[in-house]
């Protein structure tokens, strides 16, 4: 049944809701007075109003008494939840429920972060907040701090950002791996540094600013034969899988592509140190329950990555 505005106004009357909830809980008019300050006539009026709104009798006579209809039994728990929510709002507590949220959240992420965490974050966000919108923007290291301070961004997923009133939390540490096609004549097993240098490579040659912002794009900084150069690391696995070239990638990226393509993954012999991925937010949103929920969504995805 579709409710009009007058019906909704009556449905949101806290006194009416409390009386009807008591009726649904007690199932008897003469017990309502023990649960709320309502006489039987008031309880009857509340029930009549709610019957019109819901389109169901809710209580029916049976065996000398009354009992709840099937619809009423389904409504009993939601009525209790709604009353608790009204009480929280009236008490001044800041209440957030993602199921009712219609806000737009904006986060910025490096290409690496978007690839590794994006699917899990989007899936969890959509499931918990079907009415809300999540926008994922490219990470701009030059403008990220200003965007966080001004509210254009709610969250950044990249390396830790430093700045006044910025807070960062590390999600996980990443290391690098070497990938080669399955059946590669020389790279089927673990590579030494000299064997790595002797092979022909697919390399990522991103602009210096992009490589600084996203360590996944940084070059290996070792002498090797660069047979193919590309601008984005997501192009690398397909090329490697179809050739006798090798490449060095962040381990999580390498392992995910190895699950889809005929690739082998080895620990990188030339890049023992990796990088950390973190979330950064502004102190202005630190206590906001909606933004705290978003950070929790991303942190859970990071813990599972």
NORFENQUI-V946056 format. One record per backbone hydrogen bond with DSSP energy under -1.0 kcal/mol. NH is the residue of the N-H (numbers start at 1). CO is the residue of the C=O. E is the energy in kcal/mol with one decimal. If there is no record, write none. Layout:
nh = {NH | NH}
co = {CO | CO}
e = {E | E}
This chain:
nh = {8 | 9 | 10 | 11 | 12 | 13 | 17 | 18 | 19 | 20 | 21 | 22 | 23 | 24 | 25 | 26 | 27 | 32 | 35 | 36 | 38 | 43 | 44 | 45 | 46 | 47 | 48 | 49 | 50 | 51 | 52 | 53 | 54 | 55 | 59 | 60 | 62 | 65 | 67 | 69 | 73 | 74 | 75 | 76 | 79 | 80 | 81 | 82 | 83 | 84 | 85 | 86 | 87 | 88 | 89 | 90 | 91 | 92 | 93 | 100 | 105 | 107 | 108 | 109 | 110 | 114 | 115 | 116 | 117 | 118 | 121 | 122 | 123 | 124 | 125 | 126 | 127 | 128 | 129 | 132 | 133 | 135 | 137 | 139 | 144 | 147 | 148 | 149 | 150 | 152 | 153 | 154 | 155 | 156 | 157 | 158 | 166 | 167 | 169 | 171 | 172 | 174 | 177 | 178 | 179 | 180 | 182 | 184 | 196 | 197 | 198 | 201 | 202 | 203 | 205 | 211 | 212 | 213 | 214 | 217 | 218 | 227 | 227 | 228 | 230 | 235 | 236 | 239 | 240 | 241 | 242 | 243 | 246 | 247 | 249 | 251 | 254 | 255 | 256 | 257 | 258 | 259 | 260 | 261 | 263 | 264 | 266 | 268 | 275 | 277 | 278 | 279 | 280 | 281 | 283 | 285 | 286 | 292 | 293 | 294 | 295 | 296 | 297 | 298 | 299 | 300 | 301 | 302 | 303 | 304}
co = {4 | 5 | 6 | 7 | 8 | 10 | 13 | 14 | 15 | 16 | 17 | 18 | 19 | 20 | 21 | 22 | 23 | 29 | 32 | 32 | 36 | 39 | 40 | 41 | 42 | 43 | 44 | 45 | 46 | 47 | 48 | 49 | 50 | 51 | 57 | 67 | 65 | 62 | 60 | 58 | 69 | 70 | 71 | 72 | 75 | 76 | 77 | 78 | 79 | 80 | 81 | 82 | 83 | 84 | 85 | 86 | 87 | 89 | 88 | 97 | 133 | 135 | 155 | 137 | 157 | 110 | 111 | 112 | 113 | 114 | 117 | 118 | 119 | 120 | 121 | 122 | 123 | 124 | 125 | 129 | 103 | 105 | 107 | 109 | 140 | 143 | 144 | 145 | 146 | 147 | 147 | 106 | 106 | 280 | 108 | 278 | 163 | 281 | 279 | 277 | 277 | 275 | 249 | 266 | 247 | 264 | 262 | 181 | 192 | 193 | 194 | 225 | 246 | 228 | 230 | 207 | 208 | 209 | 210 | 214 | 215 | 201 | 225 | 201 | 203 | 232 | 233 | 235 | 236 | 237 | 238 | 240 | 200 | 179 | 177 | 175 | 250 | 251 | 252 | 253 | 254 | 255 | 257 | 257 | 261 | 180 | 178 | 176 | 174 | 172 | 158 | 169 | 156 | 167 | 165 | 282 | 283 | 288 | 289 | 290 | 291 | 292 | 293 | 294 | 295 | 296 | 297 | 298 | 299 | 300}
e = {-2.4 | -2.4 | -2.0 | -2.5 | -1.8 | -1.4 | -2.5 | -2.5 | -2.2 | -2.8 | -2.8 | -1.9 | -2.1 | -2.7 | -1.9 | -3.1 | -3.3 | -1.2 | -2.0 | -2.9 | -2.2 | -2.6 | -2.7 | -2.3 | -2.6 | -2.4 | -2.3 | -2.5 | -2.4 | -2.4 | -1.6 | -1.7 | -3.0 | -2.3 | -3.1 | -2.6 | -2.9 | -1.5 | -2.5 | -2.6 | -2.1 | -1.7 | -1.6 | -1.4 | -2.3 | -1.8 | -2.3 | -2.7 | -2.3 | -2.1 | -2.2 | -2.5 | -2.4 | -2.1 | -2.4 | -2.5 | -1.6 | -1.2 | -1.5 | -1.8 | -3.2 | -2.6 | -2.2 | -2.2 | -1.7 | -2.8 | -2.2 | -2.6 | -2.9 | -1.1 | -2.6 | -2.8 | -2.3 | -2.3 | -2.7 | -2.5 | -1.9 | -2.0 | -2.9 | -1.2 | -2.4 | -3.2 | -3.1 | -1.1 | -1.8 | -2.3 | -2.3 | -2.4 | -2.4 | -1.2 | -1.9 | -3.4 | -1.0 | -1.9 | -3.1 | -1.9 | -1.8 | -2.9 | -2.4 | -3.3 | -1.3 | -3.7 | -3.3 | -3.7 | -2.7 | -1.7 | -2.2 | -1.8 | -2.7 | -2.2 | -1.3 | -3.5 | -2.4 | -3.0 | -3.1 | -2.5 | -2.1 | -1.9 | -2.2 | -2.6 | -1.2 | -1.5 | -1.3 | -1.9 | -2.6 | -1.5 | -1.0 | -1.2 | -2.5 | -2.8 | -1.0 | -1.7 | -2.2 | -1.6 | -2.6 | -3.3 | -2.6 | -2.8 | -1.8 | -2.1 | -2.1 | -1.0 | -1.3 | -2.7 | -2.2 | -3.0 | -2.9 | -1.7 | -1.7 | -2.6 | -3.7 | -2.4 | -2.2 | -2.4 | -2.9 | -1.6 | -1.3 | -2.4 | -2.0 | -1.9 | -2.3 | -2.0 | -2.1 | -2.1 | -2.7 | -2.4 | -1.8 | -2.4 | -2.3 | -1.3}
